[in-house]
Amino acid sequence: MTRLTALKELADKVDAGKDKWSMYEVEVAFGKEYQITFLKAYSGSLDAALRLHNGALGTMSQYSIVTELTCGKVAVVFWPKGLSCGEECSGTAWFHDNPARAWLMAIVRAKIAELEANK
């Protein structure tokens, strides 16, 4: 399984609200050290989502969580080769009751964008 395949499968499952992924998929996508962090972020931990964000996207990254009356949006952006290179990867996700899961989804989408840009 490639990293891109693992990320796409995780995206489908997280987006559908299915918590039936394998830890192997998380390991291929983010590394073994983030298996529990991924699960905690999916379950609602903003601290875990921040740890995954910092670990997966690095220091050249930003995030925003915007809430409105009925829903919210999480957006992430990062520059894998630094700001001066101009390559920007981003992901967004909407939420009603779990901003950490939306943040997780935005991270997954940003990593997919990075890998697809480097095909």
C-alpha positions as CSV (number, residue, x, y, z in Angstrom):
1,M,0.0,0.0,0.0
2,T,1.4,3.4,-0.9
3,R,1.2,6.4,1.3
4,L,-1.3,8.1,-1.1
5,T,-3.5,5.1,-1.2
6,A,-3.5,4.9,2.6
7,L,-4.4,8.6,2.9
8,K,-7.2,8.3,0.4
9,E,-8.7,5.3,2.1
10,L,-8.5,7.1,5.5
11,A,-10.1,10.2,3.9
12,D,-13.0,8.1,2.7
13,K,-13.5,6.4,6.1
14,V,-13.2,9.6,8.2
15,D,-15.4,11.6,5.9
16,A,-18.1,8.9,6.1
17,G,-17.8,8.8,9.9
18,K,-16.5,5.2,9.8
19,D,-14.0,4.3,12.6
20,K,-13.2,1.0,10.9
21,W,-9.7,1.8,9.5
22,S,-6.7,-0.3,10.2
23,M,-3.8,1.0,12.2
24,Y,-1.6,-0.1,9.3
25,E,-3.3,2.5,7.1
26,V,-2.5,5.2,9.7
27,E,1.1,3.9,10.0
28,V,1.6,4.1,6.3
29,A,0.0,7.5,6.1
30,F,1.6,9.2,9.1
31,G,4.0,6.9,10.8
32,K,3.6,4.4,13.7
33,E,4.1,7.1,16.3
34,Y,0.8,8.8,15.2
35,Q,-1.6,5.8,15.4
36,I,-3.0,6.7,18.8
37,T,-2.9,10.4,18.0
38,F,-5.0,9.8,14.9
39,L,-7.6,7.8,16.9
40,K,-7.8,10.5,19.6
41,A,-8.2,13.3,17.0
42,Y,-11.0,11.3,15.3
43,S,-12.7,10.9,18.7
44,G,-12.7,14.6,19.4
45,S,-9.4,15.6,21.0
46,L,-8.2,19.0,19.7
47,D,-4.9,18.4,21.5
48,A,-4.4,15.3,19.4
49,A,-5.4,17.1,16.2
50,L,-2.8,19.8,17.0
51,R,-0.1,17.1,17.6
52,L,-0.9,15.5,14.3
53,H,-1.0,18.8,12.5
54,N,2.5,19.8,13.8
55,G,3.9,16.4,13.2
56,A,2.5,15.8,9.7
57,L,2.7,19.4,8.3
58,G,5.7,20.8,10.2
59,T,6.5,24.3,11.3
60,M,5.7,25.9,7.9
61,S,2.0,25.5,8.4
62,Q,-1.1,27.4,9.5
63,Y,-4.6,26.4,10.6
64,S,-7.9,28.1,11.3
65,I,-11.1,27.0,13.0
66,V,-14.1,29.1,12.2
67,T,-17.4,28.6,13.8
68,E,-20.8,29.9,12.8
69,L,-24.3,29.4,14.2
70,T,-24.9,25.9,12.7
71,C,-21.5,24.6,11.6
72,G,-17.8,25.3,11.4
73,K,-14.9,25.0,9.1
74,V,-11.3,23.9,9.6
75,A,-8.7,24.9,7.0
76,V,-5.0,24.0,7.0
77,V,-2.2,25.1,4.7
78,F,1.4,24.2,4.6
79,W,4.5,24.8,2.5
80,P,6.4,21.5,2.3
81,K,9.6,23.1,0.8
82,G,9.3,26.4,2.7
83,L,7.6,29.7,2.1
84,S,10.0,30.9,-0.6
85,C,9.4,27.9,-2.9
86,G,5.8,28.8,-3.5
87,E,4.5,25.3,-3.3
88,E,1.4,25.4,-1.1
89,C,-0.8,22.5,-0.1
90,S,-4.1,22.9,1.7
91,G,-7.2,21.0,2.9
92,T,-10.5,22.0,4.4
93,A,-13.4,20.3,6.2
94,W,-16.7,21.3,7.7
95,F,-18.1,20.1,11.0
96,H,-21.3,20.3,13.1
97,D,-20.1,18.8,16.4
98,N,-16.5,17.6,16.1
99,P,-14.0,20.2,15.1
100,A,-11.1,17.8,15.9
101,R,-12.4,15.3,13.4
102,A,-12.7,18.1,10.8
103,W,-9.2,19.2,11.6
104,L,-8.0,15.6,11.1
105,M,-9.9,15.5,7.7
106,A,-8.3,18.8,6.6
107,I,-4.8,17.4,7.5
108,V,-5.4,14.2,5.5
109,R,-6.7,16.3,2.5
110,A,-3.6,18.6,2.7
111,K,-1.2,15.5,2.7
112,I,-3.1,14.1,-0.3
113,A,-2.7,17.4,-2.1
114,E,1.0,17.3,-1.4
115,L,1.5,13.8,-2.7
116,E,-0.7,14.4,-5.8
117,A,1.3,17.5,-6.7
118,N,4.5,15.5,-6.5
119,K,3.4,12.6,-8.8
